Amino acid sequence: MPTGDEPSIVVDYLVVAGGGGGATSDGTWGGGGGAGGMRCTVTGTGGSGSLESALSVAFNTNYTVTVGAGGAAATTGSNSVFSTITSLGGGGGAPSAQSGLSGGSGGGGGASSGTGGIGTVGQGFDGGSGGGGIATGGGGGASAVGSNGSSSGGTSGGGGAGRATSITGSSIFYAGGGGGGAHTKAGGSAGAGGAGGGGAGSSTAAPGTAGTANTGGGGGGGNQGAVTSYGGGAGGSGVVILRYLTSAGTITIGAGLTGSTATSGSYTVATITAGTGNVSWS
């Protein structure tokens, strides 16, 4: 246990923002939502950057934590925060002939050659572009660009893959992009969601699949059916996970935050799944 003389405690972290929603909310089909930005100090981090550096935090000091919500259809997810570390919400997918929104990972472009949204370096990748016809682009993920829609035919792009980290003691994927939605009335097919909680694009009489909660996955794009249009799926909420040596101290998860702790070998792992508030160590 700490004696009170220690100046700080070293904390590893995973900070994943809320995923973007798949397009669209206006009754037409569209691109998949981009994954929430991913920043991590263990195993893998988002984008093409190097692993982040652990933070040294002072005892008996409050540090802000915010877990970002997923975006509604065609909108960008909310940022997640731990202390000085901010991951950006995933970009929303785009309707026909429009560009995906930029974010932690970019949203997929709409059909008729809509371009993919731009991802953030060190957090995620760009969304895929829509094809020249009816195909839409997949949202970007933490480890890969979303796939482009086919240039001929109606096959929409899949969401970019997320990235795995073992910060909890198990290897788990986060921040997968959402798949592009289909124009099934014209014979199109939807894109799959990316590994790490990305929702599949819709090719049935239902909205696109929502991104998985607490993964930051992008939502799947909506579907233009034979008679009715179905909207895009919402992005998955983000998560903040903090890991430190159990022998070094004890975390307090403050009011306004939903979280829990577990042990993994010599570490304590705090997983915070919702809210805004403070954490501290003693």
N, C-alpha and C positions, 0 to 999 in steps of 0.2 A: 504493500500500500504506500501511497505517497506520504512523505514526511512534512510537506509544506515548504521545503526548500527548492523543489524542482521549478525551474523557470518556465517550462512549457511541456506539452505533450504532442507527439507526432501523430497526425491523423491522415490516413489514406481516405480517398473519397471517390464516389461515383455520383455525378450530377447529370441527370437526364431531364431534358425539358419536355413539355407536352408536345405531342405530334400534331401535325396539320390535318385538317379535315379534307376528305376527298370531295371533288367537285361532283355535283353542283347542288345549289339550293334553289335553282330557278326552273326546275322541271326538265332539264336536259342532262345528257351524260357528260362525264368529264374525267380529268386526270386524277391520279392518286395523290394523297397528302404526303408531304415530306416528313421524315422522322424528326423528333426533337433532337437538338444538339446533345452530344455525349462527350463529357470530359471525365477522365478517370486516371488514377495513378497505378492501377493493378492490371496486368495482363494486356489490356488493349484499350485504346481511346478512339474517339470519333475522328473522321477525316483522315488525312494522310500525315498527321502530326505525330511527334514523339509522345511517349507517356508523360502525363502531367507529373509535377513534383508534389509530394506530400506537404501538408501545411503544419507548421508548428504553432500551436495555439496555447494561450496563457490559461492557467487555472483561474477559476472563479471569475471568468469573463464571458459575457454573452456574445454569441455569434449567430447572425441571422441565417435562417433556413426558410426557403420558399419552395414548394413543390408545384410546378406549373400544371395547369389544366390542359387537356386536349382541346384543339380547336373544333368548333362546329363546322358543318359542311362548308367547304371552300374558304375557310378562314385559317389564319395562322395560330398555332398553339402558343401557350404562355411560357415565359422563361422560368427556369429553376435556378436557385441560388444557394450556395453555402459560403458564407463569409465573403471573400473577394472573388470567388469563382462563380461565373454566370454562364449557363448554357442557354442558347436561344431556341425559342419555339420553332417547330417545323413549319415550313411554308405550306399554305393551302394549295390544293389542286385547282386546275383551271378548266372552265367550260370551253366549248368549241372556239377555235381560232384565237384563244387568248393564252398568255404565258402564265406558267405556274409562279406562285409567290416564293420569294426568297426567305431563307431562315436558317436554322441549324442545319437541316437538309432541305433542299428545294422541292417544291411541289411539282407534280407532273403537268406537262403542257396539254392543252386541249387538242382535239382533232383539227384537221386542216392546218397542220404544221405549227401549232402553238408551241413555243419553246419552253423547256423546263426551267424552273426557278433555280437560283444560285444557292448552293450550300456555303457554309462558313468554314474556312480553313481551320483544321484542328478540332472540328465538331461533327461534320457530316459532308455529304456529297450532293451534287446537283440532281435535280429531277430529270427524267427522260422527256424527250420532245414527242408531240403527237405526230402521227403519220400524215401523209398528204391527203388521205381520205377520211375514213371514219374512226381510225384507231387513235387512242389517247396514250399519254406517257405515264409511266410509273413514278411514284415519289422516290426521292433519294433516301439512302440509308446511311448508317454510320460507317460502313465499310465499302459501299459501292454506289455508283451512279444508278438511278432508276433506268430501266430499259425503255428504249424508244418504241413507240407504236410502229407497226409495220407500214412501210411506204406504199405497199399495194396490198389490198385485202383489208380485213378488219380486226387483226389481232392486236389488242392493246398491250402496253408494256407492263412487266412485273415491277414490283417495288424493289429498290436496292436492299441488299442484305444489311442487317445490323452487325454489331460486333459483340463478341463474347468477352466477359471478364469473370474472374474467379474471386472477386473481392469478398463474397459471402462464404467462400469455401467450396462452392460448386460452380462449374462453368455455365454461365447463363447468358443468352443473347438479349441485347437491348437495341432499341432504335432502328427497327426495320421500316422501310418505306411502304406506303400503300399501293396496291395494284390499280392500274387504270381501268375505268369503267367501260362497258360495252354498248354498242348500238346494235342490240340484238334484232331490232326490227329490220335492219339491213344486213343481217347475217354476221355481225361482229362477235368477238369473244373477249372476255375480260382478262386482265392480268392478275397473277397471284400476288399475295402480300409477301414482303421480304421477311426472312428469318429475324426474329426479335420483335414480334408483336405487330407487324404490318398487316392491315386488313386487306382482304381480297376485294378486287373490283367486282361490281355486280353484273351478273349475266342472267339473273332471274327476276321474278316479280317481287323484288325487295330492294331496299337501299344497299349501298356498299357496306361491307363489313367494317365495323368500328375497330380502330387500333386497340390492342390489349392494354388494359389499365396497368399503370406503373411500369410500363416498358418504354413509353414515348413513341410507340408505333404510329405510323401515319394511317389515316382512314382510307378505305377503298373508294374508288370513284363510282358514281351512280350509273344507272342503266336507262337507255331509251328503249322501252319495250314496244310491243306491237300496237298497244293502245295507250298505255300510261307510262310516264317517266318516274323514275325512282332516284332519290337524292343520294348524295355521297355520305359515307360513314364518318362519324366524328373521330378525331385523333385520340389516341390513348394518353392518359395522364402520365406525368413524369415520376421520378423517384429520386431521393437523395439517400445514399448509403455511406455510412461513416465507419471506419475500422481503426482500432487502436489496440495496443497491448493491454490486456486486462490488468496486468500488474502495475500499469502506469497511472491508473485513475478510474474514475466513474463518471459516466455521462448523465446529465439531466436533460430530458426532452421537455421543453417548456410548454406553457399554455398556447393553444392555437394550432398545435402540431399533433398529427396522428402517427404514432411510431411504436416500435418495439425493439428489444435487444435480444441477442442470442450469442452464444460462444462458438468459436471455430478455432480449435487448437488453442494457441496462446492468445488469441485475439477476442475482443468483444466487437460485435457487428451491430450497429444501430441502423435500422431501416425505417425511413420516414416516408410515408405514403401520401400525405395530404396536409395542406394548411400552410400557414405562415406564422413564424414565431422565432424563438431563440433556443439554442442549445448551449450548454456549458459543461465544464469538467471540474471535478474536485478530487 
